[in-house]
């Protein structure tokens, strides 16, 4: 049975694997290594957000639940559940809420750009 010629992607993949093996054996220097060391660093945890506080953030930004949800990359049902106290945000969403509260322009700027683009497309 004749073997098929290797694709360009397959060739590059094999070359990369061979290069990685040579680097691992110390035969070749890696292209770039960046390491950051911080002697002592502490990251302050994000605050907890109660239902009323989440609604205040959204109201301050003058956004509907669906638009606020899109800005945070969560579902409108999630926003509704938070604001009704049925669920509490956690994980990375706490940090996003903190940014939305302290720097709403970060989110509003993205929303404005999208609105401007859609107007241009519809003309």
Secondary structure, DSSP 8 states (H G I E B T S, - for coil): -------HHHHHHHHHHHHHHHHHHTSS--S-------SS----------HHHHHHHHHHHT--HHHHHHHHTS-HHHHHHHHTTSS---THHHHHHHHHHH-HHHHHHHHHHHHHHHHHHH-
